[in-house]
Amino acid sequence: MLLSIAALLTYFSASRQTSLILRNADGGEIYAKFPVEERERFSITFIHSVNKTPVTDVYEIRRGDIYVVQTIYYSFGAGVQTEIQEGQTLTYAEDGAMVVSGIDKLISGMIYVVGKIYDHSLEINGCVYSLTELCGKGSPVEFICK
């Protein structure tokens, strides 16, 4: 009896595993699934289209939602944060990067369009993945947790 209960608990906890899912925002095709845990972080890095320097956005999984928590960039340009909001901090990394932390913003409908010239990379679970290789250049990639 105890063995049956333990087996059922294992089954239900495994079946409720949260995953970060990358899918085509237009057609719904699933490109990849990555198991994630509460408070786990992942990041997307790309080359800024105007100033041609790297930008890294850091996200955190909370209760099945995606929150942006930090951004790292090397120069200002269109769409790059220029003012620090209440609760946020700006620090400088040893390599000169500007690091804005404490963003803590829920992101719904998170979509990246994979660069046609420069790649986007996903860092998750200690590995780095090319979004061009996973999804294809120019693909609209939606990030969801389920």
C-alpha positions as CSV (number, residue, x, y, z in Angstrom):
1,M,0.0,0.0,0.0
2,L,2.7,2.5,0.9
3,L,4.6,1.6,-2.2
4,S,1.5,2.3,-4.3
5,I,1.1,5.7,-2.7
6,A,4.8,6.6,-3.2
7,A,4.5,5.5,-6.9
8,L,1.4,7.7,-7.4
9,L,3.1,10.7,-5.7
10,T,6.1,10.3,-7.9
11,Y,4.0,10.0,-11.0
12,F,1.9,13.1,-10.2
13,S,4.9,15.3,-9.2
14,A,6.7,14.2,-12.4
15,S,3.7,15.0,-14.5
16,R,3.4,18.5,-13.0
17,Q,7.0,19.3,-14.0
18,T,7.2,22.9,-15.2
19,S,8.8,23.4,-18.6
20,L,10.0,26.5,-20.4
21,I,8.5,26.0,-23.9
22,L,9.8,27.7,-27.0
23,R,7.2,27.7,-29.8
24,N,6.4,29.4,-33.0
25,A,4.3,32.5,-32.2
26,D,2.4,32.2,-35.5
27,G,1.8,28.5,-36.0
28,G,2.3,27.0,-32.5
29,E,5.1,24.5,-33.6
30,I,7.1,23.6,-30.5
31,Y,10.8,24.1,-31.0
32,A,12.1,23.0,-27.6
33,K,11.1,22.3,-24.0
34,F,13.4,22.7,-21.0
35,P,12.6,21.6,-17.5
36,V,12.7,24.5,-15.0
37,E,12.2,24.9,-11.3
38,E,10.8,27.7,-9.2
39,R,13.2,30.7,-9.1
40,E,15.3,29.2,-11.9
41,R,16.9,31.8,-14.2
42,F,17.5,31.8,-17.9
43,S,18.8,34.5,-20.3
44,I,18.6,35.6,-23.9
45,T,21.6,37.4,-25.5
46,F,21.6,39.1,-28.8
47,I,23.5,41.9,-30.7
48,H,21.7,45.2,-30.5
49,S,20.6,46.1,-34.1
50,V,21.6,49.8,-33.7
51,N,24.7,50.0,-31.6
52,K,26.0,46.5,-32.5
53,T,26.9,45.5,-28.9
54,P,25.6,42.5,-26.8
55,V,22.5,42.8,-24.7
56,T,21.5,40.1,-22.2
57,D,18.1,39.9,-20.7
58,V,17.8,37.7,-17.6
59,Y,14.5,36.1,-16.6
60,E,13.3,34.1,-13.6
61,I,10.5,31.5,-13.4
62,R,8.0,32.2,-10.6
63,R,4.8,30.2,-10.1
64,G,4.7,29.3,-13.8
65,D,5.2,32.9,-14.9
66,I,8.2,34.6,-16.5
67,Y,9.7,37.7,-14.9
68,V,12.5,39.9,-16.3
69,V,14.9,40.5,-13.4
70,Q,18.1,41.9,-15.0
71,T,19.5,43.4,-18.2
72,I,23.1,43.7,-19.2
73,Y,24.3,46.0,-22.0
74,Y,27.4,47.8,-23.1
75,S,26.1,51.0,-24.8
76,F,22.9,53.0,-25.2
77,G,20.7,52.7,-28.2
78,A,17.0,52.5,-29.2
79,G,15.0,50.4,-26.8
80,V,17.8,50.2,-24.1
81,Q,16.9,51.3,-20.6
82,T,18.2,54.8,-19.9
83,E,16.6,55.5,-16.5
84,I,16.7,53.5,-13.3
85,Q,13.3,52.9,-11.8
86,E,12.5,52.7,-8.1
87,G,13.9,49.4,-6.6
88,Q,16.4,49.0,-9.5
89,T,20.2,49.3,-9.3
90,L,22.8,50.1,-11.9
91,T,26.2,48.6,-11.4
92,Y,29.2,48.1,-13.8
93,A,30.8,44.7,-14.5
94,E,34.6,44.3,-14.7
95,D,34.3,44.3,-18.5
96,G,32.5,47.6,-18.6
97,A,29.0,46.2,-19.0
98,M,26.1,48.2,-17.4
99,V,24.0,45.8,-15.3
100,V,20.5,46.9,-14.3
101,S,19.1,44.6,-11.5
102,G,15.9,44.6,-9.5
103,I,13.6,45.0,-12.5
104,D,11.1,42.4,-11.2
105,K,8.5,42.7,-14.1
106,L,6.1,40.1,-15.1
107,I,6.3,39.4,-18.8
108,S,3.3,38.0,-20.6
109,G,3.4,37.1,-24.3
110,M,7.2,37.1,-24.4
111,I,8.2,36.8,-28.1
112,Y,11.7,37.2,-29.6
113,V,12.2,37.3,-33.4
114,V,15.4,35.4,-34.1
115,G,17.9,37.7,-35.9
116,K,18.4,37.4,-39.6
117,I,21.9,38.8,-39.3
118,Y,22.9,38.2,-35.7
119,D,21.9,35.1,-33.7
120,H,20.1,35.1,-30.4
121,S,21.3,32.7,-27.7
122,L,19.4,31.1,-24.9
123,E,21.3,30.1,-21.7
124,I,19.4,27.7,-19.5
125,N,20.3,24.9,-17.2
126,G,24.0,25.7,-17.6
127,C,23.9,25.3,-21.4
128,V,23.9,27.8,-24.3
129,Y,21.6,27.2,-27.3
130,S,21.5,29.1,-30.6
131,L,18.0,30.1,-31.4
132,T,18.9,30.1,-35.1
133,E,19.7,26.4,-34.8
134,L,16.6,25.6,-32.7
135,C,14.0,27.8,-34.4
136,G,15.4,29.2,-37.7
137,K,16.4,32.8,-38.7
138,G,13.5,35.2,-38.6
139,S,11.2,32.9,-36.5
140,P,8.9,34.6,-34.0
141,V,9.6,32.5,-30.8
142,E,7.2,32.6,-28.0
143,F,8.4,31.7,-24.5
144,I,5.9,30.1,-22.2
145,C,5.9,28.1,-18.9
146,K,3.6,25.1,-18.5
